[in-house]
Amino acid sequence: MLELTASRAAIVSCLDERQVLDGMPDFEGAFKARTAADELWLIGPASSAAALLAHAARYLASASSHGLAVDLSDGWSVLTVRGSDVPLVWERFSENPVPEGRPVLVQGAVATVATKAIVLDTHIHFINPAPLGYHLPNRILNGCADLAPRLTPPAEFAL
């Protein structure tokens, strides 16, 4: 069985030099995702959006850099898929290999859409551009009907 949940998430993009971003301190409940050499995303519960943005901005200012922290939350949709059949979802909709170790960020096409995914042992957070947020749930509901997927009420993002 699969559970599909729209996750309310805060996504803060931090732009700076690699060595500055490498020193970004952890924020409780957030995942640090290196999306490019000069970009790091902090992804956490939507309820922490203001605090997450302030955390990033404060660090970049203290690093004496010219970095920038921007809240991108409204531009992205997060779908969390849980259940024992989660690996089958990945196999059916992505050709991207999943690196060893968890949690891990994987970037590439999932169900033909550019996607960022946080892969954990028990679930995957799929992050898609907001205008396409409807696409992946529909594809999973149809393409994994044999796995009895079900939609659950929206919830706060949680690792």
GROMACS elastic network, one bead per residue, 0.5 to 0.9 nm:
[ bonds ]
;  ai    aj funct       b0    kb
    1    82     6  0.84119   500
    1    83     6  0.57727   500
    1    84     6  0.66099   500
    1    85     6  0.63621   500
    1    86     6  0.87292   500
    1   146     6  0.89275   500
    1   147     6  0.53044   500
    1   148     6  0.52274   500
    1   149     6  0.57988   500
    1   150     6  0.79392   500
    2    81     6  0.66396   500
    2    82     6  0.56621   500
    2    84     6  0.71720   500
    2    85     6  0.63913   500
    2    86     6  0.69690   500
    2   144     6  0.87846   500
    2   147     6  0.66343   500
    2   148     6  0.64081   500
    2   150     6  0.62788   500
    2   151     6  0.85884   500
    3    80     6  0.78951   500
    3    81     6  0.55805   500
    3    82     6  0.51146   500
    3    83     6  0.62489   500
    3   148     6  0.87698   500
    3   149     6  0.57861   500
    3   150     6  0.51970   500
    3   151     6  0.59568   500
    3   152     6  0.64442   500
    4    79     6  0.66748   500
    4    80     6  0.57701   500
    4    82     6  0.67226   500
    4   137     6  0.70568   500
    4   140     6  0.86550   500
    4   141     6  0.88124   500
    4   149     6  0.70251   500
    4   150     6  0.60655   500
    4   152     6  0.59895   500
    4   153     6  0.87082   500
    5    78     6  0.84500   500
    5    79     6  0.56809   500
    5    80     6  0.50937   500
    5    81     6  0.64976   500
    5    82     6  0.83358   500
    5   137     6  0.88302   500
    5   150     6  0.87330   500
    5   151     6  0.60681   500
    5   152     6  0.51936   500
    5   153     6  0.62633   500
    5   154     6  0.55506   500
    5   155     6  0.68753   500
    6    77     6  0.77235   500
    6    78     6  0.59814   500
    6    80     6  0.62666   500
    6    81     6  0.89550   500
    6   137     6  0.89279   500
    6   151     6  0.84777   500
    6   152     6  0.78404   500
    6   153     6  0.72164   500
    6   155     6  0.65131   500
    6   156     6  0.84630   500
    6   157     6  0.86057   500
    7    45     6  0.82404   500
    7    46     6  0.86346   500
    7    77     6  0.78360   500
    7    78     6  0.53144   500
    7    79     6  0.57211   500
    7    80     6  0.62235   500
    7   125     6  0.82350   500
    7   154     6  0.56960   500
    7   155     6  0.50774   500
    7   156     6  0.53376   500
    7   158     6  0.81790   500
    8    44     6  0.87288   500
    8    45     6  0.63292   500
    8    46     6  0.53060   500
    8    47     6  0.82928   500
    8    73     6  0.89483   500
    8    77     6  0.81340   500
    8    78     6  0.69882   500
    8    79     6  0.88696   500
    8   154     6  0.69579   500
    8   155     6  0.59610   500
    8   157     6  0.54173   500
    9    43     6  0.66706   500
    9    44     6  0.56115   500
    9    47     6  0.78830   500
    9    48     6  0.85906   500
    9    49     6  0.79375   500
    9    73     6  0.67218   500
    9    76     6  0.87058   500
    9    77     6  0.81078   500
    9    78     6  0.68901   500
    9   155     6  0.89965   500
    9   156     6  0.64693   500
    9   157     6  0.51614   500
    9   158     6  0.85506   500
   10    30     6  0.89377   500
   10    42     6  0.78402   500
   10    43     6  0.56102   500
   10    44     6  0.52052   500
   10    45     6  0.55588   500
   10    47     6  0.75373   500
   10    48     6  0.68783   500
   10    50     6  0.86348   500
   10    52     6  0.77840   500
   10    53     6  0.88599   500
   10    71     6  0.74288   500
   10    72     6  0.75868   500
   10    73     6  0.50495   500
   10    74     6  0.84252   500
   10   157     6  0.81744   500
   11    41     6  0.65037   500
   11    42     6  0.57465   500
   11    44     6  0.67226   500
   11    45     6  0.86738   500
   11    46     6  0.81627   500
   11    49     6  0.74648   500
   11    52     6  0.84835   500
   11    53     6  0.86682   500
   11    70     6  0.84973   500
   11    71     6  0.59858   500
   11    72     6  0.53660   500
   11    74     6  0.84140   500
   11    75     6  0.88960   500
   11    76     6  0.79408   500
   12    40     6  0.82450   500
   12    41     6  0.54922   500
   12    42     6  0.51033   500
   12    43     6  0.65341   500
   12    44     6  0.87417   500
   12    49     6  0.78780   500
   12    52     6  0.71352   500
   12    53     6  0.61325   500
   12    56     6  0.78682   500
   12    69     6  0.65098   500
   12    70     6  0.54996   500
   12    72     6  0.56661   500
   12    73     6  0.69823   500
   13    39     6  0.66867   500
   13    40     6  0.58844   500
   13    42     6  0.65503   500
   13    43     6  0.88447   500
   13    53     6  0.87061   500
   13    56     6  0.86888   500
   13    68     6  0.79547   500
   13    69     6  0.55790   500
   13    70     6  0.52187   500
   13    71     6  0.63599   500
   13    72     6  0.65916   500
   14    21     6  0.75276   500
   14    38     6  0.81561   500
   14    39     6  0.55685   500
   14    40     6  0.50826   500
   14    41     6  0.60192   500
   14    42     6  0.76840   500
   14    56     6  0.69278   500
   14    57     6  0.82485   500
   14    60     6  0.83232   500
   14    67     6  0.70985   500
   14    68     6  0.57268   500
   14    70     6  0.66061   500
   14    71     6  0.89805   500
   15    18     6  0.89444   500
   15    21     6  0.77443   500
   15    38     6  0.56516   500
   15    40     6  0.66173   500
   15    41     6  0.87713   500
   15    66     6  0.88533   500
   15    67     6  0.54079   500
   15    68     6  0.51622   500
   15    69     6  0.64135   500
   15    70     6  0.84242   500
   16    19     6  0.83492   500
   16    20     6  0.64643   500
   16    21     6  0.63385   500
   16    37     6  0.87367   500
   16    38     6  0.52422   500
   16    39     6  0.64856   500
   16    40     6  0.84263   500
   16    60     6  0.81706   500
   16    65     6  0.74491   500
   16    66     6  0.70294   500
   16    68     6  0.67662   500
   16    69     6  0.89755   500
   17    20     6  0.54485   500
   17    21     6  0.63722   500
   17    22     6  0.86845   500
   17    37     6  0.75392   500
   17    38     6  0.52345   500
   17    39     6  0.80501   500
   17    65     6  0.83484   500
   17    66     6  0.89849   500
   17    67     6  0.76719   500
   18    21     6  0.52143   500
   18    22     6  0.60440   500
   18    23     6  0.89025   500
   18    36     6  0.89285   500
   18    37     6  0.56731   500
   18    38     6  0.53597   500
   18    39     6  0.78342   500
   19    22     6  0.50149   500
   19    23     6  0.67389   500
   19    38     6  0.89712   500
   20    23     6  0.54938   500
   20    24     6  0.70333   500
   20    60     6  0.76473   500
   20    63     6  0.68612   500
   20    65     6  0.76069   500
   20    67     6  0.85445   500
   21    24     6  0.52668   500
   21    34     6  0.86988   500
   21    37     6  0.87650   500
   21    38     6  0.74378   500
   21    39     6  0.74612   500
   21    40     6  0.65947   500
   21    60     6  0.83322   500
   22    25     6  0.86468   500
   22    40     6  0.87344   500
   23    59     6  0.88566   500
   23    63     6  0.88383   500
   24    32     6  0.85857   500
   24    40     6  0.88048   500
   24    56     6  0.75745   500
   24    59     6  0.68479   500
   24    60     6  0.81089   500
   25    55     6  0.86720   500
   25    56     6  0.85411   500
   25    59     6  0.77241   500
   26    29     6  0.87334   500
   26    30     6  0.73950   500
   26    31     6  0.80611   500
   26    32     6  0.75440   500
   26    42     6  0.89657   500
   27    30     6  0.55020   500
   27    31     6  0.78819   500
   27    32     6  0.86089   500
   27    42     6  0.82166   500
   27    44     6  0.85024   500
   27    52     6  0.72275   500
   27    55     6  0.76197   500
   28    31     6  0.85460   500
   28    44     6  0.84330   500
   29    43     6  0.84478   500
   29    44     6  0.59019   500
   29    45     6  0.72932   500
   29   157     6  0.87987   500
   29   158     6  0.67806   500
   29   159     6  0.67628   500
   30    42     6  0.61442   500
   30    43     6  0.51434   500
   30    45     6  0.73376   500
   30    52     6  0.82986   500
   30   157     6  0.89392   500
   30   158     6  0.79796   500
   30   159     6  0.74536   500
   31    41     6  0.78819   500
   31    42     6  0.56610   500
   31    43     6  0.51104   500
   31    44     6  0.64236   500
   31   103     6  0.86998   500
   31   118     6  0.85704   500
   31   159     6  0.74795   500
   32    40     6  0.67279   500
   32    41     6  0.57758   500
   32    43     6  0.66069   500
   32   105     6  0.89409   500
   33    39     6  0.86420   500
   33    40     6  0.55925   500
   33    42     6  0.63651   500
   33    43     6  0.75831   500
   33   104     6  0.81296   500
   33   105     6  0.62120   500
   33   118     6  0.83257   500
   34    37     6  0.71318   500
   34    38     6  0.83190   500
   34    39     6  0.61984   500
   34    41     6  0.62326   500
   34    42     6  0.88690   500
   34   105     6  0.77446   500
   35    38     6  0.81011   500
   35    39     6  0.56981   500
   35    40     6  0.57198   500
   35    41     6  0.67587   500
   35   105     6  0.82709   500
   35   107     6  0.79048   500
   35   116     6  0.85133   500
   36    40     6  0.69267   500
   37    40     6  0.79849   500
   42    52     6  0.74383   500
   42    53     6  0.86272   500
   42    56     6  0.82225   500
   43    46     6  0.88077   500
   43    49     6  0.89510   500
   43    52     6  0.84286   500
   43    73     6  0.89129   500
   43   157     6  0.83652   500
   44    47     6  0.83126   500
   44    48     6  0.67729   500
   44    49     6  0.74668   500
   44    52     6  0.76708   500
   44   156     6  0.85398   500
   44   157     6  0.61199   500
   44   158     6  0.69773   500
   44   159     6  0.81908   500
   45    48     6  0.55532   500
   45    49     6  0.70753   500
   45   156     6  0.53391   500
   45   158     6  0.64278   500
   46    49     6  0.52735   500
   46    50     6  0.87364   500
   46    73     6  0.80723   500
   46   156     6  0.64772   500
   46   157     6  0.70308   500
   47    50     6  0.78909   500
   47    51     6  0.86648   500
   47   156     6  0.76781   500
   48    51     6  0.53048   500
   48    52     6  0.58274   500
   48    53     6  0.85092   500
   49    52     6  0.51372   500
   49    53     6  0.61483   500
   49    54     6  0.85698   500
   49    71     6  0.76622   500
   49    73     6  0.81742   500
   50    53     6  0.52414   500
   50    54     6  0.61466   500
   50    55     6  0.85541   500
   50    71     6  0.86126   500
   51    54     6  0.50302   500
   51    55     6  0.59862   500
   51    56     6  0.86451   500
   52    55     6  0.50297   500
   52    56     6  0.63079   500
   52    57     6  0.86459   500
   52    71     6  0.88741   500
   53    56     6  0.52402   500
   53    57     6  0.61248   500
   53    58     6  0.84759   500
   53    69     6  0.66298   500
   53    70     6  0.70557   500
   53    71     6  0.65241   500
   54    57     6  0.50980   500
   54    58     6  0.58709   500
   54    59     6  0.84640   500
   54    69     6  0.85197   500
   55    58     6  0.52491   500
   55    59     6  0.62437   500
   55    60     6  0.87230   500
   56    59     6  0.52365   500
   56    60     6  0.61995   500
   56    61     6  0.85969   500
   56    68     6  0.85279   500
   56    69     6  0.60960   500
   56    70     6  0.88735   500
   57    60     6  0.51965   500
   57    61     6  0.61034   500
   57    62     6  0.85801   500
   57    67     6  0.82554   500
   57    68     6  0.70123   500
   57    69     6  0.55483   500
   57    70     6  0.85778   500
   58    61     6  0.51982   500
   58    62     6  0.61728   500
   58    63     6  0.86678   500
   59    62     6  0.50679   500
   59    63     6  0.61543   500
   59    64     6  0.89595   500
   60    63     6  0.51037   500
   60    64     6  0.68634   500
   60    65     6  0.60866   500
   60    66     6  0.74379   500
   60    67     6  0.58013   500
   60    68     6  0.72109   500
   60    69     6  0.78535   500
   61    64     6  0.55303   500
   61    65     6  0.63034   500
   61    66     6  0.75606   500
   61    67     6  0.75956   500
   61    68     6  0.89111   500
   62    65     6  0.76414   500
   63    66     6  0.86908   500
   63    67     6  0.88276   500
   64    67     6  0.86502   500
   65    68     6  0.88672   500
   71    74     6  0.79945   500
   72    75     6  0.55291   500
   72    76     6  0.70616   500
   73    76     6  0.57299   500
   73    77     6  0.80249   500
   74    77     6  0.78299   500
   74   130     6  0.71170   500
   75   128     6  0.86806   500
   75   129     6  0.59948   500
   75   130     6  0.51312   500
   75   131     6  0.79196   500
   76   127     6  0.64465   500
   76   128     6  0.56316   500
   76   131     6  0.79688   500
   76   132     6  0.87367   500
   76   133     6  0.76442   500
   77   126     6  0.80425   500
   77   127     6  0.56251   500
   77   128     6  0.52578   500
   77   129     6  0.59724   500
   77   131     6  0.80898   500
   77   132     6  0.77839   500
   77   133     6  0.51912   500
   77   134     6  0.86752   500
   78   125     6  0.63188   500
   78   126     6  0.55367   500
   78   128     6  0.65108   500
   78   129     6  0.88315   500
   78   130     6  0.84141   500
   78   133     6  0.74905   500
   78   157     6  0.81997   500
   79   124     6  0.81123   500
   79   125     6  0.56259   500
   79   126     6  0.50920   500
   79   127     6  0.65563   500
   79   128     6  0.82259   500
   79   133     6  0.79610   500
   79   136     6  0.79926   500
   79   137     6  0.74685   500
   80   123     6  0.68790   500
   80   124     6  0.56606   500
   80   126     6  0.62146   500
   80   127     6  0.87880   500
   80   157     6  0.82154   500
   81    86     6  0.66854   500
   81    89     6  0.86580   500
   81   122     6  0.88532   500
   81   123     6  0.55693   500
   81   124     6  0.53977   500
   81   125     6  0.65344   500
   81   126     6  0.78649   500
   82    85     6  0.78958   500
   82    86     6  0.61610   500
   82   122     6  0.63747   500
   82   124     6  0.68274   500
   82   125     6  0.89776   500
   83    86     6  0.56451   500
   83   122     6  0.68832   500
   83   123     6  0.68602   500
   84    87     6  0.76924   500
   84    88     6  0.88789   500
   84   122     6  0.75225   500
   84   123     6  0.86959   500
   85    88     6  0.53872   500
   85    89     6  0.68885   500
   85   147     6  0.72010   500
   86    89     6  0.52181   500
   86    90     6  0.67186   500
   86    91     6  0.89157   500
   86   122     6  0.76751   500
   86   123     6  0.65204   500
   86   124     6  0.74053   500
   87    90     6  0.51877   500
   87    91     6  0.63082   500
   87    92     6  0.87366   500
   87   123     6  0.88369   500
   88    92     6  0.60545   500
   88    93     6  0.85823   500
   88   144     6  0.85483   500
   89    92     6  0.52247   500
   89    93     6  0.61645   500
   89    94     6  0.81807   500
   89   140     6  0.72748   500
   89   143     6  0.86800   500
   89   144     6  0.72840   500
   90    93     6  0.54491   500
   90    94     6  0.55147   500
   90    95     6  0.81094   500
   90    96     6  0.85202   500
   90   110     6  0.79702   500
   90   124     6  0.89598   500
   91    94     6  0.58106   500
   91    95     6  0.70498   500
   91    96     6  0.87266   500
   92    95     6  0.82275   500
   92   111     6  0.83660   500
   92   143     6  0.79275   500
   92   144     6  0.83883   500
   93   109     6  0.83021   500
   93   110     6  0.53113   500
   93   112     6  0.78917   500
   93   139     6  0.86623   500
   93   140     6  0.84127   500
   93   143     6  0.87139   500
   94    97     6  0.81602   500
   94   108     6  0.80331   500
   94   109     6  0.63498   500
   94   111     6  0.64995   500
   94   112     6  0.81807   500
   95   108     6  0.85611   500
   95   109     6  0.77215   500
   95   110     6  0.78170   500
   96   106     6  0.78236   500
   96   107     6  0.80507   500
   96   108     6  0.66402   500
   96   109     6  0.75593   500
   96   110     6  0.82548   500
   97   106     6  0.83206   500
   98   101     6  0.89161   500
   98   104     6  0.81311   500
   98   105     6  0.86433   500
   98   106     6  0.67149   500
   98   119     6  0.79762   500
   99   102     6  0.84334   500
   99   104     6  0.71974   500
   99   105     6  0.85882   500
   99   106     6  0.78065   500
  100   104     6  0.79489   500
  101   104     6  0.65056   500
  101   120     6  0.86112   500
  102   105     6  0.87050   500
  102   118     6  0.87210   500
  102   119     6  0.65925   500
  102   120     6  0.52797   500
  102   121     6  0.64951   500
  103   118     6  0.65426   500
  103   119     6  0.55295   500
  103   121     6  0.73386   500
  103   159     6  0.87142   500
  104   117     6  0.80656   500
  104   118     6  0.56205   500
  104   119     6  0.53640   500
  104   120     6  0.68846   500
  105   116     6  0.68388   500
  105   117     6  0.55947   500
  105   119     6  0.63375   500
  106   115     6  0.81823   500
  106   116     6  0.57673   500
  106   117     6  0.51917   500
  106   118     6  0.65041   500
  106   119     6  0.73605   500
  107   110     6  0.88711   500
  107   114     6  0.75393   500
  107   115     6  0.58071   500
  107   117     6  0.63621   500
  107   118     6  0.89747   500
  108   112     6  0.89908   500
  108   113     6  0.79622   500
  108   114     6  0.54967   500
  108   115     6  0.54286   500
  108   116     6  0.65728   500
  108   117     6  0.85112   500
  109   112     6  0.52531   500
  109   113     6  0.50433   500
  109   115     6  0.55634   500
  109   116     6  0.83460   500
  110   113     6  0.53920   500
  110   114     6  0.64874   500
  110   115     6  0.59232   500
  110   116     6  0.86021   500
  110   117     6  0.89732   500
  110   126     6  0.86545   500
  110   136     6  0.80730   500
  111   114     6  0.84827   500
  111   115     6  0.88283   500
  111   135     6  0.82762   500
  111   136     6  0.66916   500
  111   139     6  0.71802   500
  111   140     6  0.87861   500
  112   115     6  0.87627   500
  113   128     6  0.74263   500
  113   129     6  0.86576   500
  113   132     6  0.80924   500
  113   135     6  0.85047   500
  113   136     6  0.83642   500
  114   127     6  0.88613   500
  114   128     6  0.67957   500
  114   129     6  0.79358   500
  115   126     6  0.66743   500
  115   127     6  0.56697   500
  115   128     6  0.51127   500
  115   129     6  0.77856   500
  116   125     6  0.82927   500
  116   126     6  0.60704   500
  116   127     6  0.50323   500
  116   128     6  0.67325   500
  117   124     6  0.65683   500
  117   125     6  0.54414   500
  117   127     6  0.58082   500
  117   128     6  0.86647   500
  118   123     6  0.85360   500
  118   124     6  0.56517   500
  118   125     6  0.50501   500
  118   126     6  0.66428   500
  118   127     6  0.81093   500
  119   122     6  0.83347   500
  119   123     6  0.65542   500
  119   125     6  0.66080   500
  119   126     6  0.84798   500
  120   123     6  0.53623   500
  120   124     6  0.58435   500
  120   125     6  0.82568   500
  120   159     6  0.80007   500
  121   124     6  0.81358   500
  123   159     6  0.89300   500
  125   157     6  0.86379   500
  125   159     6  0.87743   500
  126   136     6  0.85202   500
  127   130     6  0.86503   500
  127   133     6  0.84144   500
  128   131     6  0.83016   500
  128   132     6  0.65198   500
  128   133     6  0.60834   500
  128   136     6  0.83708   500
  129   132     6  0.55992   500
  129   133     6  0.64815   500
  130   134     6  0.83775   500
  131   134     6  0.76895   500
  131   135     6  0.89134   500
  132   135     6  0.54178   500
  132   136     6  0.77533   500
  133   136     6  0.66834   500
  133   137     6  0.77513   500
  134   137     6  0.59706   500
  134   138     6  0.64522   500
  134   139     6  0.88724   500
  135   138     6  0.53904   500
  135   139     6  0.61973   500
  135   140     6  0.87439   500
  136   140     6  0.60872   500
  136   141     6  0.84902   500
  137   140     6  0.51713   500
  137   141     6  0.60565   500
  137   142     6  0.85946   500
  137   151     6  0.83722   500
  138   141     6  0.51055   500
  138   142     6  0.61814   500
  138   143     6  0.83225   500
  139   142     6  0.52440   500
  139   143     6  0.56085   500
  139   144     6  0.78969   500
  140   143     6  0.50609   500
  140   144     6  0.53060   500
  140   145     6  0.75681   500
  140   149     6  0.75250   500
  141   144     6  0.56428   500
  141   145     6  0.56741   500
  141   147     6  0.89527   500
  141   148     6  0.81122   500
  141   149     6  0.59038   500
  141   150     6  0.74655   500
  141   151     6  0.86298   500
  142   145     6  0.53613   500
  142   146     6  0.88491   500
  142   149     6  0.89049   500
  143   146     6  0.80390   500
  144   147     6  0.53715   500
  144   148     6  0.71228   500
  144   149     6  0.68059   500
  145   148     6  0.53619   500
  145   149     6  0.63347   500
  146   149     6  0.80672   500
  151   154     6  0.88803   500
  152   155     6  0.85706   500
  155   158     6  0.86031   500
